[in-house]
Structures are given as structure tokens and as C-alpha cells.
Amino acid sequence: MGAVEGKARSTQSKDRQGRIHALGFRGKDGCYDSSWMILMTQHDSIREKDSNSTPVHEQNDPVDEANHDEQVSEPSAKRVVTEQSGTSREVFLLAFPMMISFLSMSLMGVVDTYIMGHVGTAQQGGVGLGSTVFWTMISFFTGTLTVVSTFVSQGYGAEKYDRLRHWVTSGVICAIPMTLLAYALIPGIPIAVDLMGTTQDVQPTVLDYMNLRIWGTPFILMNFILTGFLRGLGDTKTPMVVSLIANLLNVILDVLFVFGWGPIPEMGARGAALATVMGTGFSCVSYLLIYLGPNLNRRYQTRRFIWPGKDRVIRFLRIGLPVGVSFIIESVSWSLMSIFVASIDPAGLAAHVIVFQVLHVSFLPAVALSIATSTLVGQYIGAQRVDLAKKSAGRAILWNIGFMSLGALIFVWKGGWIISLFNPDAEVVAMGATLFLIAAGFQVCDALGVSAGGVLRGAGDTRFTMFIQTGCALFVFIPLIFLFGQYLEGGVVGAWLAALVFVCLVGLLLFGRYLSGAWEKLKVA
């Protein structure tokens, strides 16, 4: 048996070398060198902690495919459980590439803002507002599709390799009506922008940007589906490489389309939107090539497009819709806070925007660790090793508390100095320093909530999270914004105090759910 397996592995290796040779990607000194081949072949070593590869079972009779869920194979943890299982090293090996990806996306946003600032103040504000409104519009869709990772990670842990592609297909089936619905919202964009009280000089830029940006919705949805599949397998390096290349492409196209060059006309805000759509489209094509490539197809039959079954799609929506609801409720809540702050005074708004931007960057390690924890929890639950899921979760929670506690100390110690780097105005610096003090107050609770949320999502416990986040947003956060900010005349500070109560309450409730252990009994894939 060992000899047969050894020969099979040798044959696969020669076959892979032959395909590379046939493609002609040859570098210096006869070495094969191509970034595309790196993307296409790095899956050979994705989390293959055991050198033996379990073959995917073919279903010879298409009729049997519909009843395949009834053929539950015995779970085995040999590909998932290793000496690193449950350690900080394992968590960071998954999280670090995501930190790089998220940082590159944040830097791309800074570059976009810088480029549009050279076009005009109104154009700069219009593109920023248009991007915020656009992401709020599709947050329900993207949130729903993030559960591809939950299903894939649990199926991977249980070694149900021949079923993993069904969760991608289920996501695509859901993404089709989502895209059509997004397009149906296009006529309502001017109404929404007008209701937000956008000034006349900014409104045309917002509309130009959004009317073009929204056509890239299917690329974004497919990216969420396919990155969810890869992360479910434990591969965070491939999305990092793709996002870095796509973001670099986006910056180059930004300069070309916004200012024009040679035969390319100057397009302003529309150019910024077109560059983003093309960058997103590049990511989508890259992920599709990887997903349909020979390596993943050999393991998971990714080229077999078969209806996953009504029950599987319903199960996907039952777990995914609560995440979508949580995403859009949270997006709308924070957007309402920003709208309220914008109605008060310019200095308060400037301080609010700066603090938000800094918090977003400081938040990236916590988000990356949360997603990594979600993947590991899903895999270990699938492998019936809840003990390792708890160990991984515990490590991630401790690290998140450490990272965000450090951030809180920096905000208290150097908050005013940080604000002065962005805006030297004394009033803005004073207000920003106060807002940083408030933000420091919810860092630890936020770490608990983000970490616990990742654990619950990895286990498929999404409805409890939805109820907590929706209830706290609708009945605590939004009312307190107007109570503290307007009725008690707290202004910008009052709105941020409302955020302090909201974040702490959600964080403690989600952490309480984690401690209850209810998630340990769930298994969705």
C-alpha cells in the first residue's frame, strides 16, 4: 500500500513538473519562475501537516450525488491535528498573512484619499462618502457569504473533501440574486444621497462614483466566496498575494484614470471607481483560476458544477443570513453616528474622522486573529477535537487582549500627538484627545467581543450573535447617540460615550456566550 501511495505521489509530482514545463515559465539558470505559478501551485503545501494525502471519492452515479449527505464518512483529524495545534504559533501562521492583506487595503484607502485630494476637496469627500455608502449597501450580502469559510473549515476538519465545493456553489447561487438586487437599487442611489443631506458641491461626485462602483458588485461577492473557501482550508497566504497585487494595480490605475495619461482621458471620481472595479475584477479572475486550477480540482473536484441540493442551500442561508443582518445593522449604526457628528461642528467631525481612521488600523490585528480563530475552531469541530478548538480560541483571546490593551495605552498617552499629525488645529487636537480616551475605555471589551465572535462564527453559532448585535444597536447604541449627544447636549463626546456603552455591552455578552460552551455542541457542515 505504501509503495502504491509513494508511486502515486511521484507521478503527481512529475505531472505537475510537466505542466509547468509545458507552460514555458522558465527563469534564469533554467529555474521555473512565475508569480502566477506560485499562486497556482502553492496549494500543494496548504496545511498538509501529514505527508499522506487522502484521495477525493468520486461519485460515479450522478443520482447518488443528491443523497451524498447521508454518506457521512468517519471524521479523522490526521490532516488537521499536529504538534502545533492549539498553540499561538498556529494561530499567527494563519493570522499574519491576513494582517498584511488588511494593512495593504488600508494603505490603498489612504492613497485613494491622497490622489483625490489633488483633484479637489469636494471630490475627495465625495469619493470617501460614496465608498462608505456603497459598502453599507452591500454589507448584508458580503456578511451572508462569509460563512463559506465556516462550512468549508468544518468539512475540511471532518475530511469531507468531496463536499467542500458544494458550499462554494451554494454561495454562488445566493450571490446571483444578491447582485440583481444590488443593481435594482441603482435608481434609488440619488434619493439615498439626497436624504443624507449631502451638499450640492459633493453630491455629483458621490453619484458619479457610486453609479460606476456598484457594477463591480459580482466581483466583490465572488471574492468573498472564494477567499472564504481558501481560508476554510487554512490558506491565508494566497489571498494575501492576490490582494497585494490587486491593490498595487488599483493604485496604478487610479493615477491613470483620475488624472488621465496619453489617450486615457481625465475621469476624476469616475476614474477612481473604474480603477477599483478593475482591481476587484483582477482579484476575482485570479481566485477563479486558482479555484479551478489542477491542484484544487484534484483534491476537491472544484470543476464539477453540480446543484448542491435545496437542503444545503437552506442550511447555508440559515447560518449566513444572521451574519448578514449583523453586518448591515452595525454598518448602519456607525453610519448614523457619523451623520449625527457631521451635523454638529467641523472640528468635532475632523477629530471623529481621524480617530476612526486610526482605530481602523489598530483594529486590524484583532480582526485577523478573529478570522484565524474562526477557521481553526471550524476545522477542529469538524475533526471532533473541541479541546483543541478551545485552546486555539483561548490563545487568540489572550493575544487580542494584549494587542488592544497596548493600543489603549498609546491612545491615552499619545492621543493628542497622533491627532496633531493629521490636523494641527488646537480645537481638533483637544477634541481628538478626548475621543481617544473614550476609545481606550472600550478596547479590552472590544477584544473580547471580536475574539468571541470569531469563535462563535467558526462553530456556526450566528443567530445568537445577530440577536445581541441587532438588539444592542437598535435599543442601546442608536437611542444613546441622541440621548447623550443631543438631549443631554454632549455633542460629539456624547455620541462616543454611546459607542463606549455599545461596544462594551456587545463584547461582554458575546464573551459570556463563549464561556457558556453552547457553541461546543454545534456542527453545521
N, C-alpha and C positions, 0 to 999 in steps of 0.2 A: 504493500500500500504506500509506504514511504517513498519507494523508488518511483512509483507511478506519479505521486504528487510532485516529486522533485523534477521528473521529466516534464510534467505539465508546466511547472514554473519556468523551467528553462526554455520551453517552447514559447511561452508568453513573452519572456524577455527578448528572445530572438525576433519574435513577431513585432514587438514594439520597436526594436532597433531597425528592423526592415522598413517599417512605416516612416520612421524619422529619415532614414536614408533616401527613401523614395521621394520625400517631400523636398529634399535637397537643402535643408537648413544646415549648412556647413560653415564653420567659422575658421579662425586661424589655426594653423598646425593640425588641420584635419579634425578639429573638435566640433561637435554639433553645438550650435548656439542660436537660440531664438527665444525671445520673450513669449511668443505665442506657444512654443512647445513647452516652455516652463509652465504656462497656465494649463496646457492640455494634459501634461504628464505628471504634475506634482501630486495628483490624487493617488499615485501608486503607494505613497507612504503615509497617507492620511490616517492617523490613529490606528495603524495596523500594528498594535502592540504585540501581537502574536504573529510569527512568521508564516503560519499556515493560513491559507485563505479558504473560507467556506464558500463553495460554489452556489450560485443562484439556481433555484429549482425552476426549471421550465414547466409551463403548463401546456401540455400538448393539445388538450382539447379546450377550445375557447369556451365551451359551455361550462366547464369546471371553474372558469375564472370568476363567475358571479358568486359561486359558493366557496371561494377560496378562504374567506374569513373563518369558516368553520374548521379549517385545517390548521389549527394552532400548533406550531412546532414548539418543542421543548426549549425554553429560553436557556441560553448559555452565556456566561459572562467572559469567556476566554479572550474576546477581542476588545473588551472594554476595561476589564479589571487588570491592573498592573501594580507594580510596586509603588508607582506614583499616585495611585488612586486615593482620593481624599486628602491630598497634600496641597499646600499653597503653590508649589511648582506647577502642578497640573492645572490649577485654576489660571495662573498667569500665562502659561503657554497658550491657552485659548484666548485670554483677555487682551494680551499685549497687542496682537495684530489689529484688534478692533479699536484699541486706543489710538493707534496710528491712523486708521481709517477715519475715525471721527475727528481727529485733530486736523487731518487734511481737508475734510469737509468744512470745518470751522474756518480754517485759513482761506479756503476758497470764498466763503461768505465775506470775509474781510477784504479780499482782493476785489470782489464784485462791488462792494461798497466804495472802495477807493477809486475804482475805474469810473463808476457812475458819478462820483464827486467831481470829476474833471469835466463832466457833461453839464452839470448844474445841480443846485440844491434841491429843486423841486423833483428833478429826475432821480436823484439819489434817494430821496424819501419815498417817491412813488414806487420804485423797484423794490425797496425794502418792505413797504406795506403790501405790495402785490404778492410778494413771496410769502409773507405771513398769512394773508387771506387764502392763498392757494393751498398751502399745507393744511390749514384749518378745514378747508372744503373736503380734502381727500383723506383726512386723518381717520375717519371711520373705516374707509376701505383698507388703508395700509395697516391699521391696527388689527383688523379681522384677519388679514393674510399673514401676520407674524406667527400665527400658531402652526404654520407649516413646520417650523423648527421643533415645536413640541411633539407633534406626531412622528416626525422623522427620527428625532433623538430617541424616543421610546421604542419605536420599531427597530432602530439600529441596535439598541441595547438588548432587545429580545432576539436579535438575529433574524428578523423577518425581512430579509433583504429584498425579496421579490415583491414586497408590498409597498416599499418606500415611494416608488414612483407614483402610486395612486394618490398620495397626498399632494404632490405637485399638480397632478391632473385635477384634483378637487379644487385646488387654489385657482387654477386657470379657468375652470368652469364658473367659479364665483367672480373672477376678475372681469369676465366678459360683460355681464350686466352692470357691474360697477363702472366700467369705462363708459358704457352707453348713458348711464345716469349722470356721470360727470359731464359728458357732452351736452346732456339735456339741460344742465344748469347754466350753460353759456349765456342764454338770453337774460338770465337773472343777475349776471355779474354787475351791470351798470346800476341796477336797483340796490344791490348789496353795498356797493361802494358809496352810493349816494346816502344810504341810511347811516353809514358810519360817520357822516359829517365831514367827508374829505374835502379839502379846499379846492377851489376851481383850478389853481395852478398845478396841483398834484394829480387831480382826477384823471386827466388824459393819459398820463404816464402809467398809472395803475391799470387802466383799461387796456392800453397797448400791450403791457407786459402780460397780464393775465389771459387775454384773449388768444395769445400765441402759446403761452406756457401750458395751458390746460390740454393742448393737443398731445403733449408728451405723457399724459396720464397712463396709457397702457405700458409704456416703457418702465415707469416707476413701479407699477403693480407687479410686472414680471420680475423686476429686480428684487422686490420684497419676497416673492415666491422662491426664486432660485437661490438667493442668499440664505433664506430660511432652510432650504434643503441642504446646502453646503454646511451651514453651521450646525444643523442637526447631526451631520456626520462627524462633527468635531473639526471641520476645516474652516478656520478663520483667516488663513494666510491668502487663499485665493481671492476672497472679497477685498482684502487689503490691497493686493496688487492691482486688481481691476479698478478699484476706487482711486488709487493714486494716479494711474494712467488717465482715467476719465477726468479727474479734476484738473490735471495738467492740460489736457485737451480743451477743457472748458475755459480755462484762463486764456489760452492762446486764441480761441475763437471769440472770446469776449472782446479782446483788443481789436481783432479784425472786423467784427460785425458792429461793434459800438462806434468806433471811430472811422471805419472804412479803410480800405487799402487797395490800390490799383483798381481793378474792375469791380471790387466789392464796395457797394455804396455805404455811406454812413447811416446806421439804422437806430442809434440811440437805445432806448429801452427795449424796443423790439429785437434789436441785436443781442442784448443781454439774455432775453428769453430764448431766442433761437439757439444761442450758444449752449444754454443749459439743456434744452431739449436734445440737441445733438450729442452732448456729453452723456446724457442719460441713455440715449439710444445706443451709443457705443457700448456702454456697460451692459445693456440688455443683450445685444448681439454677442458680446464676449461670453456672458453667462450661458447663453443658449449653445454656443459652440462647445463650451466645457461640458454642459449637462448632456448634450447629445454625442459627445466625443466617445472614442472607443473604450477608454478606461472606465468611465462610469457606466457605459452601456454594458460592458462585460460583467460588471458586478451587480448592477441594479436594473438592467433591461430598460434603460431610460428611453429607448427609441420605440418602445411598444406603447402605442396610444390606445388605451382601452378604457371604456366607460367605467369609472370606479364603483359604480353602484349607488343607488339612491341613499341607502343607509349610511354609506361612508360620507357622502356629501352632507347629509343631515348632521352626522356626528361632527364633521368639520365646522359647520356653522354653529352648532350648539356650544362648541368650545371657543370659536373665533369671534362670534358676534359680541359677546360680553367685553372682549378686549377692544373691539372697535368702538363700542359705546363709551368705554373708559377713556379711550384716546380723544374722542371728539368732545366729550364733556370737559375734560381737563384743558384741551386747547381753547375751547370757547370761554372757559372760566378765566384763564390767564389773559386772553384777548380782551375780555370785558374789563379786567383790571387795568390793562394798558390804555384802553379807551377812556376810562374814568380818570386816570392820571393825566392823560393828554388834555383833558378839559380844565385842568387846574391852573398850572403856570409852566412856562417854558423851562425854567431852571429845574423844577421838580421832574419834568419829563426827561430832560437831558440826563439827570442823575439816575433816574429809573432805567433808562435805556442802557447806560454804561454798566450799572450793577448787574442788569440782566445778562449782558454780553459776557461779563467776567464770570458770573455764576455758571453760564452755559459751558464755558471752557473748563472750569474747575470740576464740573459735574461729569465730564467725560470718563474718567477712570471708574467712577461708580457705575455708570451705565454699562461700560464694557464688562466689568466684573459681574454685573447682574445678568447680562446675556450669557456669559460663560457659565455662570452657575445654573441658569435655566437649561442649557444644553447638557451639562453633567448630571443634573437631577433627573432629566428625562431619560438619559441613557442608563443610569443606574436603577431607576424604577423599572425600565424595560427589562433589565438584566436581573430583576428581583434582588437587588442589593441596596435596600433602603438605608442600611447603615452607612454605606459609602456616600449616598446622596446627602445624608445629614452631615457627614464630615466635610464634604465639599462646601455645603451651604454655610456651615459654621466658620470655615476658613474665610470665605468670601465676605461674610458679615463683619468679621473682625477687621479685615483689611479695609473694607469700606468705611467703617467707623474711624479707623486710623487716618485714612486719606481726608475724609471730610472734617474731622476734628482739626487736622493741620490747616485745612482751608479756613476754618472758623477762627483759628488763632491769627492767621495772616490778615483776615478781614478786620479783626479788632485792632491789631497792631498797626497795619499799614493801609487801612481802608481809604483814608483821605489822600494819601500819596498816590494810590492806584487811580483814584478819580482824577487827580491833577494831571496824570499822564495823558488822559483823554480830553480833559477840559480844565483849563486853569482858572476859570471863573470862580471867585471865592464862594458865591452862593451855591453854585453847583457842587463844589468840593464839600462844603458843610453838609448839604443835604445828602450827598452820596455817602459820606462817612457815617451818617445816622442810619441810612438804609443798610449799609454793610453790617452794622451792629445787630440790626434785626435779623439779617440773613444768617449771621453767625449763630443766632439763637436756635435756628431750626436745622442746622447741618447734621447733627447726630441723629435726630429723628428722621430726617430725610434719608440718611444712610440706612437706617433700619427698614424704612418703607421700600426703598429701591431694591435692597437685597432680598427682603421677604417677598416682594412682588415677583422677582426673578424665579425664586424657588416655587412659588405657587403656580406661575405660568408654566414652568417646566413640568410640573405634576399634572397640569390641566385643570387646576382649581381657579378658574377665571370668573365664575359668576359671583363668588364672594367678593373678589377684588372690585368687580363692577359695582356691586351694591354699595360698598364702602366709599369708593371714589365718587360715584354719582351722588349718593346721599350727602356726603360731606361738602361737595361742590355746590349743590343746589340749595341745601338748607343751612350751610355754615359759611362757606367761603364768600359766595356772591352776596348774601344778605349783610355779612360783616363788612364787606368793602364799602357799602353805602352807609352802614351804621357808624363805623369808625371814621370813615373818610368824609362823609357828608353831614350826617345828623350830629355827630359829636365834633365836627369841624377839625378832624385830624388830618385831612388832606392826603398828600402822598404817603406820609408816615402812617396814617390810619389804614390806608389800603395795604401797606406792607405788614402791619400788625395783623390784619385779617389773613394774609398769606401765612404768617407765622403760626396762627392757630390752626389753619387748614392743613399745612404740611405736617405739623406735629401730631395732629389727631389721626390723619391717614397713616402716617408712619407707625404710630403705636398700635393702631388697630390691625394693620397688616402683620406686624411683628407678633402680635398676640395670636393671630391665626397660624402663623408659622410655629409658634411654641405649642399650640394645641395639638399638633401632629395629625390633624384631619387630612392634610394633603398626602400623608404617607400611604394612605389606603386607596388612593386613586390610580387608575391606569386607563388611558384613553386610546392607545394605539393597539 
